[in-house]
Amino acid sequence: MKYYLIAGEASGDLHASRLMHALKEYDVEAEFRFIGGDLMAAEGGTMVRHYRELAYMGFVPVLLHLPAILGNMRRCKHDIVRWRPDAVILTDYPGVNLSIAKYVKARTDIPVYYYISPKIWAWKEYRIKNIKRDVDELFSILPFEVPFFEQKHGYPIHYVGNPTAEEVGGFLSGYSPSADALALPSGDVGASSKGIIALLAGSRRQEIKDNLPAMIEAVREFMGDYRVVLAGAPSIPAEYYGSFVSGTGVEVVYDSTYRLLACSTAALVTSGTATLETALFGVPQVVCYETPIPKVMAFLRRHLLKVRYISLVNLIADSEVVMELVADTFSVDNIRRELRRILPGQPAREAMLRGYDEVRRRLGTEKAPDNAARIITGLLGGADGRNKSAKCLESQ
């Protein structure tokens, strides 16, 4: 089969690459064409565009790059029609991918599969009508999404398991901190005797700019007893981090987030998949996310968001397992206070770890990419052994 995949950021590149790997197990002659990143490229196939050419965050950056973004989206749509894949597989990134799905369904009979469903339960719930119209099969990695889509909106979906849980479990099964000299490079010979406070400040420049300075200020008083180590995002150059960490004593490590979490005592984490990763490693955390005009954002959050929490940990547990400091509650003093509460010997730390156990239970042990690949190849193989070739209804 021919598969056209689209992932719009680093996490999508990771999840899509693992799905590609699983697809090859079920379809040994699989051909791939994709918009994605380096991990997808390593699985083979043809990269049409790197996700960095589409991934911009915030009103001003998007506005400044709008011609390039629209041009890349247009080329992607036309490329799908020209290549005529047996399936289009979209991974997260709804701002781009739902537009792609609409185009494909309006002009071809190519089935559209969505791996890692859009988080419309948080906001933009109206997108459900687009999903029903343009997406043939939806694959969820969050168990609480099943009742949202199926019971509330009457749209059947597949819960295939959580890839993050599988990835963390696989890493821990073969990892030994003692064999890795505390898993991290450091020029300080005595550093290995200290615990570690990890900083996970996001993967985009704007997130880092908004969150990292306050994180660093909040941990200053703990630096006598702990190393403070920042997980560098692969798409962010060292010079950018240098403007924030220079002279602070904060270390930066790249391509070592799991190793960092495996030997950390506590963490400050921006919202996103990183909060779930931190929980699955059993590292108590404070979720920190600064927003512009915090009082206004706090009002909008209370009145527009459809959910009580922003972190995946709390959403999965359906309770406040980790503290979320967002909008008007985001401050250096609050971060420092909550960090102190989850250090060793504190009751809040033990309560959080018990909450993590419930998160693990709800996620289960299913292998998401393997399940999704099995279902996708089964669906495609159900029509005379091969899905119908795409018929182009329009040339453009």
Number of C-alpha atoms within 10 A of each C-alpha: 19 18 21 24 27 31 30 25 24 21 18 23 24 17 23 28 24 20 25 23 20 19 25 17 14 16 16 10 11 16 18 20 23 27 25 29 24 14 16 29 18 10 16 16 17 15 19 15 18 20 21 14 16 23 18 21 13 9 8 10 12 15 12 11 14 14 11 13 17 13 11 16 19 14 13 18 17 15 17 23 21 13 13 20 23 21 24 24 25 29 26 23 19 20 10 18 20 20 14 21 26 17 18 23 16 14 16 17 18 24 22 22 22 27 27 24 23 25 16 17 17 15 14 13 13 10 16 17 11 13 19 15 13 22 22 15 22 23 26 24 23 20 18 17 21 18 14 16 18 13 11 9 12 11 16 16 19 19 22 25 24 22 23 19 24 19 16 17 14 11 15 16 8 7 14 15 14 9 8 11 11 21 19 19 14 16 7 8 8 8 16 16 11 16 17 23 29 29 29 28 27 23 20 17 17 13 18 22 17 17 23 25 14 19 23 21 14 20 23 15 11 15 16 10 13 21 24 25 23 25 22 22 23 12 12 14 11 14 10 12 18 14 10 15 17 11 8 13 13 20 20 21 17 14 11 16 21 19 21 27 26 22 21 25 21 26 28 30 26 28 23 16 15 22 25 23 20 27 25 25 21 21 26 30 30 25 26 29 26 22 17 10 10 15 13 12 17 16 13 11 19 11 9 13 17 14 13 14 19 19 23 20 29 21 18 22 19 15 12 15 24 26 18 23 20 20 20 17 17 19 19 16 13 15 23 21 13 20 23 16 16 24 19 13 9 11 11 18 21 15 14 20 20 13 20 25 14 15 23 18 11 15 22 14 15 16 17 26 26 21 18 24 23 16 18 19 18 14 15 17 13 11 10 8 10 14 20 16 13 20 12 16 11 10 8 13
